[in-house]
Amino acid sequence: MTLAERERFKEVVKKRRDGVPLQHLTGEVSFFGLRFRVREEALIPRPETEELVEKALSLAPRNRDIRCLDLGTGTGVIAVCLAKFLRRASVTAVDISAKALNLARENAELNGVIDKIVFQESDWLGEVRGRFDLIVSNPPYIDEAQLEKLPTEVREHEPRVALNGGKNGTGKMELLLEDVRAHMNNSAVLLLEIGDSQANQVLQLVERVGLIEANIANDIAGKQRFVIAKCP
């Protein structure tokens, strides 16, 4: 190694020791077999969200054109995967953060699906128009009272807005669900990633807004991680 390379290596090791996530040091992650850039303006994609995408792809109609909505897109991993693997899908990616949307655009271009995705800055469904056949979201679900107990690399290096789920961790999901039925076509499917202790509470919220066939699915670790429901 050259002197400059050794100094750079020492700098990276120090940052990692100080809690900077490895993904931020490398600048990218592999997700669902695709390459994505990551930065501090969006949550680092987790393996559970790969499972969420897998479930979404398995439930999406393949025999017709469909409209998909990714709420809280962050890095854009969900929107990009839907656009990449659903040949007849058009996708809308929504986030409250303009910086996160710029990152999601970069990742859509990187993976060759920029022409299949519309990027919308919106506080949940506030600025979204139209109805969809598939709505997928990995919303913030950490209880606001637990935020300061998160590991340093999460607490200090990932966006608080993508972590803070409000009271009991379900406050943001309540806001999301308030208007979701008005944006769902008949028989449309909603998939949510949730905290592993929130399943029953989120099921009640989903049923309260008039969705049907609501059920819980476990992640690979056996934890209750996903809620799936349909519009009548």
Order of alpha helices (4+ residues) and beta strands (2+ residues): alpha-alpha-beta-beta-alpha-beta-alpha-beta-alpha-beta-beta-alpha-alpha-beta-alpha-beta-beta
